[in-house]
């Protein structure tokens, strides 16, 4: 449609009905400057988009014109096509909130961090256990007076642990940390322990062990591995008594 035809027709239809711009403005609530811009096709003076189409529809309804036909002429004059998105805004799929991808990212990072900490703790435990095993395996067996090797602890008959058995605590460190050990209520160690350093402590009834980093130390009570003092990367405290020892199966010995 050539420029000026839409505006001229809109103005002519209004004047044929002997309706002034003020009457259209009063009835449709459309500003007179917007009505003048439509009749003069001064598109840059209009707000644009759905507002312009709403103005055309309201004017057509007030003047008794075919709304769709007048809108089609407006689209031709503007050189645009009617967009379905403006007719049915409820059909548009809303985009997800922006915080959801961020929350998913932080959740994935938290899972990866937890896996890293668990793997690090497991590796430290494995290294300390392996070092303890090599230390025991590499020791020279004691000899009896007749030159025969003395029976090993593994060959000795299994006995049940009781409160009469002394407690022996073995502590090994995989990373530097501060270690505090109480034996039967007496402070026997309260200083930093270095990686690879091993310590033995003896008690009659109980130990109380504290470490600034729970995953830095491996505890063995009378040769049995004890659980960690606490969560990896945090401080922890544990009391160890005869009740923490597993009862060895008893049997009848025969000559």
N, C-alpha and C positions, 0 to 999 in steps of 0.2 A: 504494500500500500504506500502510495506516495506521501511524502511528508505534508502535513497540513490537512489531509482529508478527514482523519479521525477527529481532530480538534474542531474543524469546521462543522462536521455533522453534529457533534455534541452541542456546539453552540446553537446551531440552527434548530435542533429538536427542542432546546430550552426556549428559544425565542418564539417558535411556533406555538408553544403552549403558554406564551406570555408569562413566563416565570423569570423573575430576576435572580441574579446571583445571590443576593441577600436571602431570598426565600429558600433557595437550595441549601445555602449554608445553615439557615435556621432549622431546616427540616432534617438534614443529614449529619449535622455537626461537623461538616468538612470546612476547613478554613477557606475563606474566599481567595486567598493567594494560591492555594492548591487547586481550587476550581479554575482560576484564571490560567494557571500553569498547564492544566489538562487541555483546556480549550485552545491554548497557544502552542501546545506540544513542547513546552519547555521542561523536558524530562529532568534536567539537572536541578530544577527547583523543587522536585518532588522527593519524598523520602525513599521511594523505590520499593522493589520487592512486593510482598503481599499487601503492603499499605496502598500502593497505587491501584492494585486490582480491587481491593476493598472499596476504594473511592468510586471506581467505575461501576461496580455492582450497586452501591448505594444510590448513585445518581440515576442509573437505569431503572431501578425499582421506583424511585420517586417520580421520574418522568413517565413511567408506564412503558418502558422499552424492554425488548428482549435482552435479559441480562447476559446470556451466553453469547448471543450474537454480538453485543457491544464489547464483551470481553475479547472475543475473537478478533474484532477489528482493532482493539487496543494492542493485542499481541502482535498483529501484523505491523501496526505502526511502530511498535517498539522493536520489531525484528526478533522477538523471542517467542518460545513455545511455552505452553502451560506445563508447569512442573508438577508431576503427581505427588511429589513430596510435600508441596504446600497444601494440596487438597486433603491429604490424609496424613497429618503429622503423627497420628496415633499408630500408623503402620510402621513407622521407623523403629528399628531395633536399637534400644539405648545402649550406648557403649558402657562397658563395665567400669566401675570406679577405679581411679588410678592407683589407689592404695593396695588393691588386691595383688597386682604383680610384684609390688615392693614387699608385701607380706610373704608371698611365696618365695621370693629371693632370700629374705632373711631366714625363713624356715629351712630352706635348703642349706644355707650356710651354717645354721645351728646344728643340723644333722651331720654335716661334714666335720664340724669341729668336734662333736661328740665321738664320732668314729676315730678321728685322729687321736684324741685323748685316750680312748680305750686301747687303740693299737699301741700307743706309746707306753702305757702302763703294762700291757701284756708283754711287750718286748723287754722292758726292764726286768720284769719278773722272771722271764725265761733266761736272761743273761745271768742274773744273780743265782738262779737255781743251777744253771750249768756250771758256774764258777764253783759253787759249793760241791757239786758232784765230782768235778775234776780234783778239787782239793782233797776230798776223802779218798778217791781212787788212787791218787798219786802218793799217798802216805805209805811209809814202809811198815810192814807188819812186825809186831814185836816177836822176839824169839824166846823160847823157854830155855832153861838151863841145859837141856839135852840137845839144843840146836833145832828142834822142830818149831814151826811157827805156832804162835799162841792162837787159840780159837778166836775167830772174829765175833763181833757183836751180832752179825746176822746169823752165825751158827749157834749162838746161845739160845737156850730155850726161851720162848716167849713168856713173859710174865705180865700180870695185870698191874697197871700203875695204881699206886695208892698214895695217901698223904704222907707216907714215910719215905717215898722216893724223892730225892732232891730234884729241884727244877733247874734245868740248864737252858739258858736263852742264847741263841745265836742270832746276831744282827749283822746283815751286810747291806752296804749302801751302793746304789747305782748312780746317784747324783748327789751333790752337796746338799746338806740339810742340817738343821739343829735337832739333836737327839737328847731326850731326857729319860733316864731309866731309874725307877725306884725298885729295890729288892727288899721285900718284907718291910716296906715302909721307910727304908733308908735310901737316901739319894746316893747312887753309885756312879752316875754318869750324867753330865749336863753341859754339853759343848757341841761344837760342829763335828760332823763326821764326813769324811771325804769319799769320793767314788772309789769303789774297790776295797774299801776298808772294812774289815770284819771285827766283830767284838763278841766276847763270850761273857755271860754273867750267870751267877749262881744264886739260888734262893731256896728257902725251905717251903714257903707257903704260896707266895704270889709275886708277880711282877706288875708294875704299872709303866707302860711305855708311851711316850708322846713324841711326835715329830711334826715339824713345820710343814713338810710335804709328805703326805701319806704314801704316795707312790714311789718315794725315793728309797724306802727301806724294805727289806725282806726279813720276816721273822720266822724262826724255827724254835719250837719248844720241845726239848728232848728229842730232837731229830724230826719232828713233825712240822710241816709248813702251816703257818697260821694265816688267817685272812688279813687283807689290808687294814690299816688303821682307820681309814676313812676314804672319802672320795678323792680321785686323783687331782693334784694341784691344791688341795686344801689340807689344813692341819687336822690331826686326829690323835686320839688317846684310847688305849685299850688296856684292860686288866687281864692277866693270864694266870690261871691257877691249875691245879691238878684236874679240875673238871674239864679243861680244854683239851686234855689228852685223850686219844682214842684208846679204848680198852682192848688190849691184845687178846686173841683167843687163847684160852687156857686148855691144857691137855694133860693126860697122864703119861709120865715118863717111865720107861721100862729099862731094866739093867741090860 
